[in-house]
Amino acid sequence: MLKYLLLIALAVVVWSVWQKRARSGPETPRREVPPERMVTCARCGVHMPLSDSVADGGRYYCCEAHRQTGAKSPS
């Protein structure tokens, strides 16, 4: 008999904890992050966020090596 009372008590504790967490909602409010402008590497054509690019004279490159070699010549 005592075993069943302990199981019922445990079930009530688990259920109450679960209900409390369900009512509290998300723990941290989500902050909206605006999308970042995407640019294309003038050398290889890779798309990347503006913050990850290397800018030179109005053109954007994916890395310093591509900036040094310059833009791809039209074929």
Biopython code that builds the backbone (N, CA, C, O; Angstrom):
import numpy as np
from Bio.PDB.StructureBuilder import StructureBuilder

atoms = [
    (1, "MET", "N", (0.824, -1.195, 0.000)),
    (1, "MET", "CA", (0.000, 0.000, 0.000)),
    (1, "MET", "C", (0.868, 1.258, 0.000)),
    (1, "MET", "O", (0.574, 2.222, -0.707)),
    (2, "LEU", "N", (1.939, 1.243, 0.798)),
    (2, "LEU", "CA", (2.828, 2.392, 0.875)),
    (2, "LEU", "C", (3.523, 2.649, -0.464)),
    (2, "LEU", "O", (3.791, 3.794, -0.828)),
    (3, "LYS", "N", (3.804, 1.580, -1.180)),
    (3, "LYS", "CA", (4.447, 1.704, -2.486)),
    (3, "LYS", "C", (3.555, 2.493, -3.459)),
    (3, "LYS", "O", (4.050, 3.332, -4.212)),
    (4, "TYR", "N", (2.263, 2.228, -3.443)),
    (4, "TYR", "CA", (1.334, 2.918, -4.327)),
    (4, "TYR", "C", (1.177, 4.387, -3.945)),
    (4, "TYR", "O", (1.049, 5.246, -4.818)),
    (5, "LEU", "N", (1.184, 4.676, -2.656)),
    (5, "LEU", "CA", (1.100, 6.070, -2.215)),
    (5, "LEU", "C", (2.339, 6.850, -2.655)),
    (5, "LEU", "O", (2.224, 8.006, -3.065)),
    (6, "LEU", "N", (3.504, 6.242, -2.577)),
    (6, "LEU", "CA", (4.728, 6.910, -3.039)),
    (6, "LEU", "C", (4.695, 7.142, -4.549)),
    (6, "LEU", "O", (5.117, 8.197, -5.021)),
    (7, "LEU", "N", (4.202, 6.173, -5.305)),
    (7, "LEU", "CA", (4.089, 6.351, -6.761)),
    (7, "LEU", "C", (3.117, 7.475, -7.111)),
    (7, "LEU", "O", (3.379, 8.270, -8.013)),
    (8, "ILE", "N", (2.004, 7.537, -6.401)),
    (8, "ILE", "CA", (1.029, 8.612, -6.646)),
    (8, "ILE", "C", (1.636, 9.967, -6.279)),
    (8, "ILE", "O", (1.459, 10.939, -7.013)),
    (9, "ALA", "N", (2.345, 10.039, -5.162)),
    (9, "ALA", "CA", (2.977, 11.296, -4.755)),
    (9, "ALA", "C", (4.022, 11.731, -5.779)),
    (9, "ALA", "O", (4.109, 12.912, -6.117)),
    (10, "LEU", "N", (4.798, 10.800, -6.262)),
    (10, "LEU", "CA", (5.804, 11.118, -7.282)),
    (10, "LEU", "C", (5.144, 11.613, -8.567)),
    (10, "LEU", "O", (5.620, 12.564, -9.188)),
    (11, "ALA", "N", (4.059, 10.974, -8.961)),
    (11, "ALA", "CA", (3.340, 11.390, -10.170)),
    (11, "ALA", "C", (2.776, 12.800, -10.007)),
    (11, "ALA", "O", (2.807, 13.586, -10.954)),
    (12, "VAL", "N", (2.262, 13.132, -8.825)),
    (12, "VAL", "CA", (1.723, 14.470, -8.574)),
    (12, "VAL", "C", (2.829, 15.514, -8.637)),
    (12, "VAL", "O", (2.620, 16.594, -9.190)),
    (13, "VAL", "N", (3.998, 15.217, -8.086)),
    (13, "VAL", "CA", (5.121, 16.162, -8.122)),
    (13, "VAL", "C", (5.577, 16.388, -9.554)),
    (13, "VAL", "O", (5.794, 17.528, -9.963)),
    (14, "VAL", "N", (5.724, 15.319, -10.316)),
    (14, "VAL", "CA", (6.154, 15.444, -11.721)),
    (14, "VAL", "C", (5.128, 16.233, -12.508)),
    (14, "VAL", "O", (5.492, 17.109, -13.293)),
    (15, "TRP", "N", (3.861, 15.941, -12.314)),
    (15, "TRP", "CA", (2.814, 16.652, -13.033)),
    (15, "TRP", "C", (2.799, 18.139, -12.687)),
    (15, "TRP", "O", (2.638, 18.972, -13.578)),
    (16, "SER", "N", (2.965, 18.487, -11.409)),
    (16, "SER", "CA", (2.928, 19.899, -11.008)),
    (16, "SER", "C", (4.133, 20.662, -11.551)),
    (16, "SER", "O", (4.001, 21.820, -11.948)),
    (17, "VAL", "N", (5.300, 20.029, -11.572)),
    (17, "VAL", "CA", (6.481, 20.683, -12.148)),
    (17, "VAL", "C", (6.273, 20.903, -13.634)),
    (17, "VAL", "O", (6.613, 21.964, -14.159)),
    (18, "TRP", "N", (5.720, 19.916, -14.315)),
    (18, "TRP", "CA", (5.474, 20.032, -15.754)),
    (18, "TRP", "C", (4.476, 21.150, -16.051)),
    (18, "TRP", "O", (4.658, 21.914, -16.998)),
    (19, "GLN", "N", (3.424, 21.244, -15.242)),
    (19, "GLN", "CA", (2.424, 22.296, -15.424)),
    (19, "GLN", "C", (3.027, 23.685, -15.182)),
    (19, "GLN", "O", (2.722, 24.631, -15.908)),
    (20, "LYS", "N", (3.869, 23.801, -14.175)),
    (20, "LYS", "CA", (4.489, 25.092, -13.868)),
    (20, "LYS", "C", (5.371, 25.556, -15.017)),
    (20, "LYS", "O", (5.355, 26.734, -15.374)),
    (21, "ARG", "N", (6.147, 24.635, -15.605)),
    (21, "ARG", "CA", (7.010, 24.993, -16.731)),
    (21, "ARG", "C", (6.199, 25.350, -17.960)),
    (21, "ARG", "O", (6.588, 26.235, -18.722)),
    (22, "ALA", "N", (5.072, 24.671, -18.166)),
    (22, "ALA", "CA", (4.224, 24.953, -19.326)),
    (22, "ALA", "C", (3.583, 26.330, -19.215)),
    (22, "ALA", "O", (3.406, 27.010, -20.225)),
    (23, "ARG", "N", (3.238, 26.746, -18.013)),
    (23, "ARG", "CA", (2.612, 28.056, -17.812)),
    (23, "ARG", "C", (3.596, 29.207, -17.891)),
    (23, "ARG", "O", (3.213, 30.323, -18.244)),
    (24, "SER", "N", (4.858, 28.956, -17.570)),
    (24, "SER", "CA", (5.830, 30.048, -17.509)),
    (24, "SER", "C", (6.202, 30.574, -18.889)),
    (24, "SER", "O", (6.680, 31.703, -18.998)),
    (25, "GLY", "N", (5.996, 29.788, -19.952)),
    (25, "GLY", "CA", (6.312, 30.238, -21.303)),
    (25, "GLY", "C", (7.809, 30.172, -21.562)),
    (25, "GLY", "O", (8.546, 29.529, -20.816)),
    (26, "PRO", "N", (8.253, 30.835, -22.615)),
    (26, "PRO", "CA", (9.683, 30.793, -22.924)),
    (26, "PRO", "C", (10.498, 31.499, -21.847)),
    (26, "PRO", "O", (10.082, 32.524, -21.306)),
    (27, "GLU", "N", (11.661, 30.938, -21.547)),
    (27, "GLU", "CA", (12.476, 31.500, -20.478)),
    (27, "GLU", "C", (13.107, 32.839, -20.871)),
    (27, "GLU", "O", (13.186, 33.750, -20.048)),
    (28, "THR", "N", (13.548, 32.959, -22.100)),
    (28, "THR", "CA", (14.135, 34.219, -22.558)),
    (28, "THR", "C", (13.356, 34.702, -23.776)),
    (28, "THR", "O", (13.124, 33.928, -24.705)),
    (29, "PRO", "N", (12.954, 35.959, -23.785)),
    (29, "PRO", "CA", (12.224, 36.470, -24.943)),
    (29, "PRO", "C", (13.132, 36.523, -26.169)),
    (29, "PRO", "O", (14.304, 36.885, -26.071)),
    (30, "ARG", "N", (12.586, 36.165, -27.303)),
    (30, "ARG", "CA", (13.370, 36.192, -28.540)),
    (30, "ARG", "C", (13.431, 37.603, -29.081)),
    (30, "ARG", "O", (12.436, 38.329, -29.099)),
    (31, "ARG", "N", (14.612, 37.974, -29.519)),
    (31, "ARG", "CA", (14.815, 39.298, -30.081)),
    (31, "ARG", "C", (14.912, 39.154, -31.594)),
    (31, "ARG", "O", (15.663, 38.321, -32.100)),
    (32, "GLU", "N", (14.151, 39.969, -32.308)),
    (32, "GLU", "CA", (14.174, 39.932, -33.762)),
    (32, "GLU", "C", (15.476, 40.543, -34.266)),
    (32, "GLU", "O", (15.819, 41.674, -33.920)),
    (33, "VAL", "N", (16.190, 39.789, -35.081)),
    (33, "VAL", "CA", (17.430, 40.268, -35.675)),
    (33, "VAL", "C", (17.137, 40.570, -37.143)),
    (33, "VAL", "O", (16.705, 39.687, -37.884)),
    (34, "PRO", "N", (17.370, 41.811, -37.565)),
    (34, "PRO", "CA", (17.083, 42.131, -38.963)),
    (34, "PRO", "C", (18.035, 41.386, -39.891)),
    (34, "PRO", "O", (19.187, 41.149, -39.530)),
    (35, "PRO", "N", (17.573, 41.017, -41.074)),
    (35, "PRO", "CA", (18.446, 40.312, -42.013)),
    (35, "PRO", "C", (19.598, 41.203, -42.465)),
    (35, "PRO", "O", (19.451, 42.421, -42.575)),
    (36, "GLU", "N", (20.730, 40.588, -42.721)),
    (36, "GLU", "CA", (21.913, 41.333, -43.141)),
    (36, "GLU", "C", (22.008, 41.328, -44.664)),
    (36, "GLU", "O", (21.611, 40.362, -45.316)),
    (37, "ARG", "N", (22.529, 42.394, -45.213)),
    (37, "ARG", "CA", (22.695, 42.519, -46.653)),
    (37, "ARG", "C", (23.705, 41.486, -47.147)),
    (37, "ARG", "O", (24.760, 41.301, -46.540)),
    (38, "MET", "N", (23.377, 40.817, -48.249)),
    (38, "MET", "CA", (24.262, 39.827, -48.847)),
    (38, "MET", "C", (24.961, 40.462, -50.045)),
    (38, "MET", "O", (24.358, 41.237, -50.787)),
    (39, "VAL", "N", (26.243, 40.124, -50.226)),
    (39, "VAL", "CA", (27.020, 40.616, -51.358)),
    (39, "VAL", "C", (27.662, 39.428, -52.066)),
    (39, "VAL", "O", (27.719, 38.324, -51.525)),
    (40, "THR", "N", (28.141, 39.670, -53.275)),
    (40, "THR", "CA", (28.768, 38.633, -54.086)),
    (40, "THR", "C", (30.236, 38.957, -54.280)),
    (40, "THR", "O", (30.591, 40.106, -54.540)),
    (41, "CYS", "N", (31.091, 37.954, -54.156)),
    (41, "CYS", "CA", (32.521, 38.137, -54.374)),
    (41, "CYS", "C", (32.747, 38.476, -55.843)),
    (41, "CYS", "O", (32.253, 37.780, -56.730)),
    (42, "ALA", "N", (33.500, 39.555, -56.097)),
    (42, "ALA", "CA", (33.771, 39.987, -57.472)),
    (42, "ALA", "C", (34.707, 39.010, -58.189)),
    (42, "ALA", "O", (34.805, 39.049, -59.415)),
    (43, "ARG", "N", (35.384, 38.149, -57.462)),
    (43, "ARG", "CA", (36.331, 37.201, -58.063)),
    (43, "ARG", "C", (35.688, 35.847, -58.357)),
    (43, "ARG", "O", (35.757, 35.364, -59.487)),
    (44, "CYS", "N", (35.061, 35.229, -57.348)),
    (44, "CYS", "CA", (34.563, 33.860, -57.524)),
    (44, "CYS", "C", (33.038, 33.750, -57.535)),
    (44, "CYS", "O", (32.506, 32.702, -57.900)),
    (45, "GLY", "N", (32.327, 34.804, -57.146)),
    (45, "GLY", "CA", (30.870, 34.785, -57.190)),
    (45, "GLY", "C", (30.188, 34.221, -55.955)),
    (45, "GLY", "O", (28.970, 34.045, -55.954)),
    (46, "VAL", "N", (30.944, 33.934, -54.907)),
    (46, "VAL", "CA", (30.358, 33.403, -53.678)),
    (46, "VAL", "C", (29.520, 34.484, -53.002)),
    (46, "VAL", "O", (29.927, 35.645, -52.935)),
    (47, "HIS", "N", (28.338, 34.091, -52.497)),
    (47, "HIS", "CA", (27.483, 35.021, -51.755)),
    (47, "HIS", "C", (27.828, 34.930, -50.281)),
    (47, "HIS", "O", (28.023, 33.837, -49.749)),
    (48, "MET", "N", (27.905, 36.090, -49.614)),
    (48, "MET", "CA", (28.238, 36.130, -48.187)),
    (48, "MET", "C", (27.616, 37.368, -47.561)),
    (48, "MET", "O", (27.261, 38.311, -48.268)),
    (49, "PRO", "N", (27.480, 37.371, -46.223)),
    (49, "PRO", "CA", (26.990, 38.573, -45.542)),
    (49, "PRO", "C", (27.995, 39.711, -45.692)),
    (49, "PRO", "O", (29.200, 39.475, -45.774)),
    (50, "LEU", "N", (27.502, 40.926, -45.726)),
    (50, "LEU", "CA", (28.351, 42.099, -45.883)),
    (50, "LEU", "C", (29.417, 42.160, -44.793)),
    (50, "LEU", "O", (30.548, 42.567, -45.061)),
    (51, "SER", "N", (29.077, 41.764, -43.571)),
    (51, "SER", "CA", (30.038, 41.839, -42.468)),
    (51, "SER", "C", (31.200, 40.853, -42.634)),
    (51, "SER", "O", (32.255, 41.054, -42.034)),
    (52, "ASP", "N", (31.032, 39.797, -43.429)),
    (52, "ASP", "CA", (32.098, 38.813, -43.649)),
    (52, "ASP", "C", (32.950, 39.139, -44.870)),
    (52, "ASP", "O", (33.962, 38.479, -45.105)),
    (53, "SER", "N", (32.566, 40.131, -45.640)),
    (53, "SER", "CA", (33.267, 40.419, -46.893)),
    (53, "SER", "C", (34.422, 41.398, -46.687)),
    (53, "SER", "O", (34.532, 42.063, -45.656)),
    (54, "VAL", "N", (35.280, 41.459, -47.710)),
    (54, "VAL", "CA", (36.388, 42.412, -47.744)),
    (54, "VAL", "C", (36.060, 43.390, -48.875)),
    (54, "VAL", "O", (35.956, 42.986, -50.033)),
    (55, "ALA", "N", (35.898, 44.674, -48.543)),
    (55, "ALA", "CA", (35.502, 45.676, -49.528)),
    (55, "ALA", "C", (36.728, 46.392, -50.071)),
    (55, "ALA", "O", (37.689, 46.654, -49.348)),
    (56, "ASP", "N", (36.672, 46.705, -51.368)),
    (56, "ASP", "CA", (37.752, 47.458, -52.008)),
    (56, "ASP", "C", (37.195, 48.171, -53.226)),
    (56, "ASP", "O", (36.835, 47.537, -54.218)),
    (57, "GLY", "N", (37.128, 49.478, -53.149)),
    (57, "GLY", "CA", (36.683, 50.281, -54.291)),
    (57, "GLY", "C", (35.279, 49.981, -54.762)),
    (57, "GLY", "O", (35.027, 49.969, -55.966)),
    (58, "GLY", "N", (34.368, 49.742, -53.857)),
    (58, "GLY", "CA", (32.984, 49.483, -54.248)),
    (58, "GLY", "C", (32.728, 48.030, -54.627)),
    (58, "GLY", "O", (31.590, 47.675, -54.934)),
    (59, "ARG", "N", (33.738, 47.193, -54.616)),
    (59, "ARG", "CA", (33.574, 45.769, -54.889)),
    (59, "ARG", "C", (33.787, 44.993, -53.602)),
    (59, "ARG", "O", (34.473, 45.450, -52.688)),
    (60, "TYR", "N", (33.197, 43.830, -53.547)),
    (60, "TYR", "CA", (33.295, 42.986, -52.354)),
    (60, "TYR", "C", (33.947, 41.658, -52.719)),
    (60, "TYR", "O", (33.713, 41.101, -53.792)),
    (61, "TYR", "N", (34.764, 41.173, -51.804)),
    (61, "TYR", "CA", (35.480, 39.924, -52.016)),
    (61, "TYR", "C", (35.269, 39.017, -50.808)),
    (61, "TYR", "O", (34.996, 39.492, -49.705)),
    (62, "CYS", "N", (35.399, 37.695, -51.026)),
    (62, "CYS", "CA", (35.185, 36.742, -49.944)),
    (62, "CYS", "C", (36.415, 36.595, -49.053)),
    (62, "CYS", "O", (36.295, 36.146, -47.913)),
    (63, "CYS", "N", (37.594, 36.966, -49.551)),
    (63, "CYS", "CA", (38.808, 36.848, -48.748)),
    (63, "CYS", "C", (39.853, 37.846, -49.261)),
    (63, "CYS", "O", (39.701, 38.437, -50.330)),
    (64, "GLU", "N", (40.886, 38.011, -48.488)),
    (64, "GLU", "CA", (41.946, 38.950, -48.838)),
    (64, "GLU", "C", (42.685, 38.510, -50.103)),
    (64, "GLU", "O", (43.099, 39.355, -50.896)),
    (65, "ALA", "N", (42.853, 37.221, -50.300)),
    (65, "ALA", "CA", (43.542, 36.718, -51.500)),
    (65, "ALA", "C", (42.788, 37.101, -52.769)),
    (65, "ALA", "O", (43.407, 37.478, -53.765)),
    (66, "HIS", "N", (41.469, 37.010, -52.745)),
    (66, "HIS", "CA", (40.684, 37.392, -53.920)),
    (66, "HIS", "C", (40.701, 38.903, -54.115)),
    (66, "HIS", "O", (40.664, 39.380, -55.249)),
    (67, "ARG", "N", (40.755, 39.657, -53.029)),
    (67, "ARG", "CA", (40.856, 41.116, -53.174)),
    (67, "ARG", "C", (42.175, 41.484, -53.842)),
    (67, "ARG", "O", (42.212, 42.382, -54.683)),
    (68, "GLN", "N", (43.244, 40.809, -53.482)),
    (68, "GLN", "CA", (44.563, 41.124, -54.055)),
    (68, "GLN", "C", (44.643, 40.744, -55.532)),
    (68, "GLN", "O", (45.304, 41.437, -56.305)),
    (69, "THR", "N", (43.989, 39.665, -55.938)),
    (69, "THR", "CA", (44.028, 39.269, -57.352)),
    (69, "THR", "C", (43.071, 40.086, -58.197)),
    (69, "THR", "O", (43.215, 40.132, -59.419)),
    (70, "GLY", "N", (42.095, 40.733, -57.572)),
    (70, "GLY", "CA", (41.193, 41.610, -58.298)),
    (70, "GLY", "C", (39.976, 40.877, -58.831)),
    (70, "GLY", "O", (39.805, 39.673, -58.641)),
    (71, "ALA", "N", (39.135, 41.655, -59.510)),
    (71, "ALA", "CA", (37.888, 41.121, -60.039)),
    (71, "ALA", "C", (38.157, 40.196, -61.210)),
    (71, "ALA", "O", (39.162, 40.335, -61.906)),
    (72, "LYS", "N", (37.258, 39.257, -61.421)),
    (72, "LYS", "CA", (37.355, 38.303, -62.512)),
    (72, "LYS", "C", (37.073, 39.036, -63.817)),
    (72, "LYS", "O", (36.109, 39.795, -63.918)),
    (73, "SER", "N", (37.913, 38.805, -64.804)),
    (73, "SER", "CA", (37.716, 39.451, -66.096)),
    (73, "SER", "C", (36.572, 38.749, -66.837)),
    (73, "SER", "O", (36.437, 37.528, -66.758)),
    (74, "PRO", "N", (35.750, 39.521, -67.557)),
    (74, "PRO", "CA", (34.630, 38.911, -68.282)),
    (74, "PRO", "C", (35.158, 37.985, -69.386)),
    (74, "PRO", "O", (36.105, 38.323, -70.096)),
    (75, "SER", "N", (34.521, 36.803, -69.517)),
    (75, "SER", "CA", (34.978, 35.849, -70.543)),
    (75, "SER", "C", (34.105, 35.903, -71.753)),
    (75, "SER", "O", (34.339, 35.172, -72.716)),
]
sb = StructureBuilder()
sb.init_structure("model")
sb.init_model(0)
sb.init_chain("A")
sb.init_seg("    ")
for serial, (resi, resn, name, xyz) in enumerate(atoms, 1):
    if name == "N":
        sb.init_residue(resn, " ", resi, " ")
    sb.init_atom(name, np.array(xyz, "f"), 0.0, 1.0, " ", f" {name:<3s}", serial, name[0])
structure = sb.get_structure()
